[in-house]
Amino acid sequence: MKRVAIFVDYENIRKEIGQIQSFSRDNKFNVFRYNDSRHLEILFKSFLNKDEEIYRIYLYTAKPKSREEILEILSKKKNGEHDDEYKRFKTWNSSLDKTEAFDRAWTHADNSLKSVQYIENVWLRLGETQVKGVGADGYPNLVQKQVDMLIGLDMSRVSFLKHADTILLFSKDSDIAPALNVARENGLNTAVANIEENGNFWLSGALREAADQIRNRPLPTKNLPEPISKKN
């Protein structure tokens, strides 16, 4: 059996699946839950060929920042422009009707982070969530950092040490193309996973050139595990 190292930019694949679910004319894709580790595992395995097995799944994301953590970060650097940002965020943070949606998103992201750790053969790799300013409405601008660098380092190490025969990438970020090229130069087969319901919407020329193949598979919608019931 050929060994496959799977590299997953979770935020990237989450947005791709969310786009399919948002723009589909029917609701059949909504049964897929990207914060359910069992669903994700089914998705990843659906991209394997019959003669392949998983060596390891490298999954990259960043721990979400809560409102309390954001307030603490802004309070430590408040002066001048940052003082205005702190005041705007503090005003926004005191409005319950504005923060409810943020808290739901934070809980969803936190549950996703806890869930993915239960995927078999997964190695969870965490970047950093940074606060990059505050909008005029007081809403914080949060961005993930270090994820691309971690993917590049891990992919290069796997290819140099020949831990796998194939690299399978779940991301459409063209910044990862150089790392794919390194794997290719080291004799590994390189593939980019593409959920076919999205067409080729997010596929950049750089990734196409760095990949030996684009693997198109549908988003799984059948025989998916039901949500685990919570005990009283």
C-alpha positions as CSV (number, residue, x, y, z in Angstrom):
1,M,0.0,0.0,0.0
2,K,1.2,3.5,-0.8
3,R,1.4,5.9,2.2
4,V,-0.4,9.3,2.0
5,A,0.4,12.3,4.1
6,I,-2.6,14.5,4.3
7,F,-2.2,18.2,5.0
8,V,-5.3,20.1,5.9
9,D,-5.7,23.9,6.3
10,Y,-8.9,23.7,8.4
11,E,-10.0,27.3,8.0
12,N,-9.6,27.0,4.2
13,I,-11.5,23.8,3.9
14,R,-14.2,25.1,6.3
15,K,-14.8,28.1,4.1
16,E,-14.9,26.0,1.0
17,I,-17.6,23.6,2.5
18,G,-19.5,26.6,3.9
19,Q,-19.6,28.1,0.4
20,I,-21.0,24.9,-1.0
21,Q,-23.7,24.8,1.7
22,S,-24.6,28.5,1.3
23,F,-24.9,28.6,-2.4
24,S,-26.5,25.2,-3.1
25,R,-30.1,25.3,-4.3
26,D,-31.0,22.3,-2.2
27,N,-30.2,21.4,1.4
28,K,-28.6,18.0,0.9
29,F,-25.1,19.4,1.6
30,N,-26.1,20.8,5.0
31,V,-26.0,17.3,6.5
32,F,-22.2,17.5,6.4
33,R,-20.8,19.1,9.7
34,Y,-17.3,20.3,9.4
35,N,-16.9,20.6,13.2
36,D,-17.6,16.8,13.5
37,S,-14.4,14.8,13.4
38,R,-16.3,11.7,12.1
39,H,-17.5,13.7,9.1
40,L,-14.1,15.1,8.4
41,E,-12.5,11.7,8.6
42,I,-15.0,10.4,6.0
43,L,-14.2,13.3,3.7
44,F,-10.4,12.8,4.0
45,K,-10.6,9.1,3.3
46,S,-12.9,9.6,0.3
47,F,-10.0,11.2,-1.5
48,L,-7.7,8.1,-1.2
49,N,-7.2,5.7,-4.0
50,K,-7.8,2.0,-3.5
51,D,-4.1,1.2,-3.2
52,E,-3.4,4.0,-0.6
53,E,-3.5,4.3,3.2
54,I,-3.1,7.2,5.5
55,Y,0.4,7.8,7.0
56,R,-0.7,10.8,9.0
57,I,-3.2,13.7,8.8
58,Y,-1.6,17.0,9.6
59,L,-4.4,19.4,10.5
60,Y,-3.7,23.1,10.9
61,T,-5.7,25.8,12.6
62,A,-5.5,28.3,15.4
63,K,-7.2,28.5,18.8
64,P,-10.0,31.0,18.7
65,K,-9.8,34.2,20.8
66,S,-12.6,34.9,23.2
67,R,-13.9,38.4,23.9
68,E,-12.2,38.3,27.3
69,E,-8.9,37.5,25.7
70,I,-9.3,40.2,23.0
71,L,-10.2,42.8,25.7
72,E,-7.0,41.9,27.6
73,I,-4.8,42.1,24.5
74,L,-6.2,45.6,23.6
75,S,-6.0,46.8,27.1
76,K,-2.3,46.1,27.2
77,K,-1.5,48.2,24.2
78,K,-4.0,51.0,24.5
79,N,-2.5,54.4,23.7
80,G,-3.0,56.7,20.7
81,E,-4.7,54.8,17.9
82,H,-4.8,51.7,20.0
83,D,-6.7,53.6,22.7
84,D,-9.5,54.4,20.2
85,E,-9.6,50.7,19.2
86,Y,-9.8,49.7,22.8
87,K,-12.7,52.1,23.4
88,R,-14.6,50.9,20.3
89,F,-14.2,47.3,21.2
90,K,-15.2,47.9,24.8
91,T,-18.4,49.6,23.6
92,W,-19.2,46.8,21.2
93,N,-18.4,44.2,23.8
94,S,-20.9,45.7,26.2
95,S,-23.8,45.2,23.7
96,L,-25.4,41.8,24.2
97,D,-27.3,41.8,20.8
98,K,-24.0,42.4,19.0
99,T,-21.9,39.9,20.8
100,E,-24.3,36.9,20.8
101,A,-23.3,36.0,17.2
102,F,-19.6,36.3,18.1
103,D,-20.0,34.0,21.1
104,R,-21.8,31.4,19.0
105,A,-19.0,31.5,16.4
106,W,-16.4,31.2,19.2
107,T,-18.2,28.2,20.7
108,H,-18.5,26.6,17.3
109,A,-14.8,27.1,16.6
110,D,-13.8,25.8,20.0
111,N,-15.9,22.7,19.6
112,S,-14.3,22.1,16.2
113,L,-10.9,22.3,17.7
114,K,-11.8,19.7,20.4
115,S,-13.4,17.4,17.9
116,V,-10.6,17.2,15.3
117,Q,-8.3,15.8,17.9
118,Y,-10.2,12.5,17.8
119,I,-9.5,11.8,14.1
120,E,-7.4,8.7,13.8
121,N,-3.7,9.4,12.9
122,V,-4.2,13.2,13.2
123,W,-1.5,15.6,14.3
124,L,-3.1,18.9,15.3
125,R,-0.8,21.8,14.5
126,L,-1.7,25.2,16.0
127,G,-0.8,28.6,14.6
128,E,-1.8,31.8,16.3
129,T,-4.9,33.9,16.2
130,Q,-3.9,37.6,16.3
131,V,-5.9,40.7,16.8
132,K,-5.3,43.0,13.8
133,G,-7.1,46.1,14.9
134,V,-10.8,46.9,15.5
135,G,-13.3,48.1,12.9
136,A,-15.2,51.4,13.1
137,D,-18.1,49.4,14.4
138,G,-16.0,47.9,17.2
139,Y,-15.8,44.4,15.7
140,P,-12.3,42.9,16.1
141,N,-10.3,41.8,13.1
142,L,-8.9,38.4,13.8
143,V,-6.4,36.6,11.5
144,Q,-4.6,33.3,11.7
145,K,-0.8,33.5,11.5
146,Q,2.0,30.9,11.1
147,V,-0.3,28.2,9.5
148,D,1.3,28.4,6.1
149,M,4.8,28.3,7.6
150,L,3.9,25.2,9.6
151,I,2.5,23.5,6.6
152,G,5.6,24.3,4.6
153,L,8.0,23.0,7.3
154,D,6.1,19.8,7.9
155,M,5.6,19.1,4.2
156,S,9.3,19.6,3.5
157,R,10.3,17.3,6.4
158,V,7.9,14.5,5.3
159,S,9.3,14.8,1.7
160,F,13.0,14.9,2.7
161,L,12.6,11.9,5.0
162,K,10.4,10.0,2.6
163,H,7.8,9.3,5.2
164,A,5.1,9.0,2.5
165,D,4.7,8.3,-1.1
166,T,2.1,11.0,-1.8
167,I,1.3,14.4,-0.4
168,L,-2.5,15.2,-0.5
169,L,-3.3,18.9,0.2
170,F,-6.6,20.2,1.5
171,S,-6.1,23.9,0.8
172,K,-6.4,26.3,-2.0
173,D,-3.8,28.7,-0.7
174,S,-1.3,29.4,-3.4
175,D,1.3,30.3,-0.7
176,I,1.7,26.5,-0.2
177,A,2.8,25.8,-3.8
178,P,6.5,26.1,-3.1
179,A,6.3,23.4,-0.4
180,L,4.4,21.2,-2.9
181,N,7.2,21.8,-5.4
182,V,9.8,20.7,-2.8
183,A,7.9,17.4,-2.2
184,R,7.7,16.9,-6.0
185,E,11.4,17.5,-6.4
186,N,12.0,14.9,-3.7
187,G,10.2,12.3,-5.7
188,L,6.8,12.3,-4.0
189,N,3.5,12.4,-5.8
190,T,1.7,15.6,-5.1
191,A,-2.1,16.0,-5.2
192,V,-4.6,18.8,-4.4
193,A,-8.0,17.8,-3.1
194,N,-10.9,19.6,-4.7
195,I,-14.5,19.2,-3.7
196,E,-16.2,18.9,-7.0
197,E,-19.3,20.9,-6.1
198,N,-17.1,24.0,-6.0
199,G,-15.9,23.4,-9.5
200,N,-12.4,24.9,-9.9
201,F,-13.4,28.1,-8.3
202,W,-10.5,28.3,-5.8
203,L,-7.8,26.5,-7.7
204,S,-4.9,28.9,-8.5
205,G,-2.5,28.4,-11.3
206,A,0.4,28.0,-8.8
207,L,-1.2,25.0,-7.2
208,R,-2.1,23.5,-10.5
209,E,1.5,23.7,-11.6
210,A,2.9,22.3,-8.3
211,A,0.4,19.3,-8.3
212,D,0.9,16.1,-10.2
213,Q,-2.9,15.7,-10.1
214,I,-6.1,17.4,-8.9
215,R,-8.3,14.9,-7.1
216,N,-12.0,15.7,-7.5
217,R,-14.5,14.1,-5.1
218,P,-18.0,15.0,-4.0
219,L,-18.8,16.3,-0.6
220,P,-20.1,13.2,1.4
221,T,-23.8,13.5,2.1
222,K,-24.8,9.8,2.7
223,N,-24.3,7.4,5.6
224,L,-22.9,10.2,7.8
225,P,-23.0,9.7,11.6
226,E,-25.8,11.5,13.4
227,P,-24.9,14.1,16.1
228,I,-24.0,12.5,19.4
229,S,-26.9,13.0,21.8
230,K,-26.1,14.8,25.0
231,K,-27.0,13.0,28.2
232,N,-29.0,14.9,30.8
